[in-house]
Amino acid sequence: MRQSLHLMLFLCSFVFVRGKPKTCTTKHLDGLEAVLKDYIDNKLNDKFAALKHYFDLKIDSLKSHFDEKVDSMKIDSDVQHDLLKKQLSETRNALSECACEKQRQRGLVYHMEGSRGRYSLTCDEAKALCESRGHKLATKAQLLAAYELGLQMCRTGWLEGCEASYPIQMPRSACGRRGINDFISSSGKADVFCAVD
C-alpha cells in the first residue's frame, strides 16, 4: 500500500512537472502506472535477455576451453602412456636378454658327480670326466663368475689345479658361508665343476 502511494505521488509530480493535465487524478495515474510498468518490464526483460545472452556466450566459451584442455590432457596422457608402455617393453626385453645371457654364462660352468655316486672322483678322474664331454676343469675364476651370475651348489667339486670348492648364495649351516667355499676332503674325493670351452 505504501509503495502504491509513493508511486502515485511520483507519477503525479511527474505529470505536474511535464505540464500535462494540471490535475492528478487516480484515473490518470492508473493509466500512467500501467504504461510505466510495461515500459519497466520491457526494459528489465531486455536487460535480462542481454545478460543471459552474455553469460551463455561466456559459459560456452569456458566449456569449449575446458573441453580443449581435457582433450589436450587426454592426448598428452595417451602419448605418455604409449611411451611408458614402449619403455617398459624395451626394459622387459633387455632384462630377459640379460637373464638369458646370465643363464648361458652360468651354464658355462656345470656340476657333475662320478658314475659311482656323490664325492667319488679323484682330481685326475674329475679331469678325465670333463674331457670325456669335450670340456675341461673349471678355474676358480670361472666358478666365481658363475657364482656372481647366481650359481649355487652345496656340493664340493674339483677345479683346475686340484682345488675343491663350491658356491653358496644363501648361507646354511650344512653348506657354510655365502661365497666360494673351499673344501678339503679327508678321502681326497669330490664331485667336479666342468667348464665349457
Contacts in CASP RR format, 6 or more apart in sequence:
PFRMAT RR
TARGET T0000
AUTHOR 0000-0000-0000
METHOD contacts of the structure
MODEL  1
MRQSLHLMLFLCSFVFVRGKPKTCTTKHLDGLEAVLKDYIDNKLNDKFAA
LKHYFDLKIDSLKSHFDEKVDSMKIDSDVQHDLLKKQLSETRNALSECAC
EKQRQRGLVYHMEGSRGRYSLTCDEAKALCESRGHKLATKAQLLAAYELG
LQMCRTGWLEGCEASYPIQMPRSACGRRGINDFISSSGKADVFCAVD
7 33 0 8 1.000
8 26 0 8 1.000
8 29 0 8 1.000
8 33 0 8 1.000
11 24 0 8 1.000
11 29 0 8 1.000
11 32 0 8 1.000
11 33 0 8 1.000
11 36 0 8 1.000
12 24 0 8 1.000
12 29 0 8 1.000
14 32 0 8 1.000
15 21 0 8 1.000
15 24 0 8 1.000
15 28 0 8 1.000
15 29 0 8 1.000
15 32 0 8 1.000
16 22 0 8 1.000
16 24 0 8 1.000
21 28 0 8 1.000
102 149 0 8 1.000
102 150 0 8 1.000
103 149 0 8 1.000
105 145 0 8 1.000
105 146 0 8 1.000
105 149 0 8 1.000
106 146 0 8 1.000
106 149 0 8 1.000
106 150 0 8 1.000
106 151 0 8 1.000
107 146 0 8 1.000
107 151 0 8 1.000
107 196 0 8 1.000
108 142 0 8 1.000
108 146 0 8 1.000
108 195 0 8 1.000
108 196 0 8 1.000
109 138 0 8 1.000
109 142 0 8 1.000
109 143 0 8 1.000
109 145 0 8 1.000
109 146 0 8 1.000
109 151 0 8 1.000
109 193 0 8 1.000
109 194 0 8 1.000
109 195 0 8 1.000
109 196 0 8 1.000
110 193 0 8 1.000
110 194 0 8 1.000
110 196 0 8 1.000
111 153 0 8 1.000
111 155 0 8 1.000
111 157 0 8 1.000
111 191 0 8 1.000
111 192 0 8 1.000
111 193 0 8 1.000
112 129 0 8 1.000
112 130 0 8 1.000
112 191 0 8 1.000
112 192 0 8 1.000
112 193 0 8 1.000
112 194 0 8 1.000
113 119 0 8 1.000
113 120 0 8 1.000
113 121 0 8 1.000
113 155 0 8 1.000
113 191 0 8 1.000
113 192 0 8 1.000
114 120 0 8 1.000
114 121 0 8 1.000
114 125 0 8 1.000
114 129 0 8 1.000
114 191 0 8 1.000
114 192 0 8 1.000
118 155 0 8 1.000
118 191 0 8 1.000
119 156 0 8 1.000
119 185 0 8 1.000
119 187 0 8 1.000
119 189 0 8 1.000
119 190 0 8 1.000
119 191 0 8 1.000
120 189 0 8 1.000
121 129 0 8 1.000
121 158 0 8 1.000
121 189 0 8 1.000
121 190 0 8 1.000
121 191 0 8 1.000
121 192 0 8 1.000
122 188 0 8 1.000
122 189 0 8 1.000
123 158 0 8 1.000
123 161 0 8 1.000
123 162 0 8 1.000
126 137 0 8 1.000
126 157 0 8 1.000
126 158 0 8 1.000
126 190 0 8 1.000
126 191 0 8 1.000
126 192 0 8 1.000
127 136 0 8 1.000
127 137 0 8 1.000
127 158 0 8 1.000
127 192 0 8 1.000
129 192 0 8 1.000
129 194 0 8 1.000
130 136 0 8 1.000
130 137 0 8 1.000
130 192 0 8 1.000
130 194 0 8 1.000
130 195 0 8 1.000
133 194 0 8 1.000
134 197 0 8 1.000
135 194 0 8 1.000
135 195 0 8 1.000
135 196 0 8 1.000
135 197 0 8 1.000
136 160 0 8 1.000
136 194 0 8 1.000
136 195 0 8 1.000
136 197 0 8 1.000
137 158 0 8 1.000
137 159 0 8 1.000
137 160 0 8 1.000
137 161 0 8 1.000
137 192 0 8 1.000
137 193 0 8 1.000
137 194 0 8 1.000
137 195 0 8 1.000
138 146 0 8 1.000
138 159 0 8 1.000
138 160 0 8 1.000
138 193 0 8 1.000
138 194 0 8 1.000
138 195 0 8 1.000
139 159 0 8 1.000
139 160 0 8 1.000
139 195 0 8 1.000
140 159 0 8 1.000
140 160 0 8 1.000
140 163 0 8 1.000
140 165 0 8 1.000
140 180 0 8 1.000
142 193 0 8 1.000
142 195 0 8 1.000
143 151 0 8 1.000
143 159 0 8 1.000
143 165 0 8 1.000
143 167 0 8 1.000
143 180 0 8 1.000
143 193 0 8 1.000
144 167 0 8 1.000
144 180 0 8 1.000
146 167 0 8 1.000
147 167 0 8 1.000
147 169 0 8 1.000
147 179 0 8 1.000
147 180 0 8 1.000
150 167 0 8 1.000
150 169 0 8 1.000
151 167 0 8 1.000
151 169 0 8 1.000
152 167 0 8 1.000
152 168 0 8 1.000
152 169 0 8 1.000
152 170 0 8 1.000
153 166 0 8 1.000
153 167 0 8 1.000
153 168 0 8 1.000
154 166 0 8 1.000
154 168 0 8 1.000
154 172 0 8 1.000
154 174 0 8 1.000
154 175 0 8 1.000
155 166 0 8 1.000
155 191 0 8 1.000
156 164 0 8 1.000
156 165 0 8 1.000
156 166 0 8 1.000
156 183 0 8 1.000
156 185 0 8 1.000
156 190 0 8 1.000
156 191 0 8 1.000
157 164 0 8 1.000
157 165 0 8 1.000
157 166 0 8 1.000
157 183 0 8 1.000
157 190 0 8 1.000
157 191 0 8 1.000
157 192 0 8 1.000
157 193 0 8 1.000
158 164 0 8 1.000
158 190 0 8 1.000
158 191 0 8 1.000
158 192 0 8 1.000
158 193 0 8 1.000
159 165 0 8 1.000
159 193 0 8 1.000
163 182 0 8 1.000
164 182 0 8 1.000
164 183 0 8 1.000
164 184 0 8 1.000
164 185 0 8 1.000
164 190 0 8 1.000
165 180 0 8 1.000
165 181 0 8 1.000
165 182 0 8 1.000
165 183 0 8 1.000
165 193 0 8 1.000
166 175 0 8 1.000
166 180 0 8 1.000
166 181 0 8 1.000
166 183 0 8 1.000
167 179 0 8 1.000
167 180 0 8 1.000
167 181 0 8 1.000
168 175 0 8 1.000
168 176 0 8 1.000
168 177 0 8 1.000
168 178 0 8 1.000
168 179 0 8 1.000
168 181 0 8 1.000
169 178 0 8 1.000
169 179 0 8 1.000
170 178 0 8 1.000
171 177 0 8 1.000
171 178 0 8 1.000
175 181 0 8 1.000
183 190 0 8 1.000
END
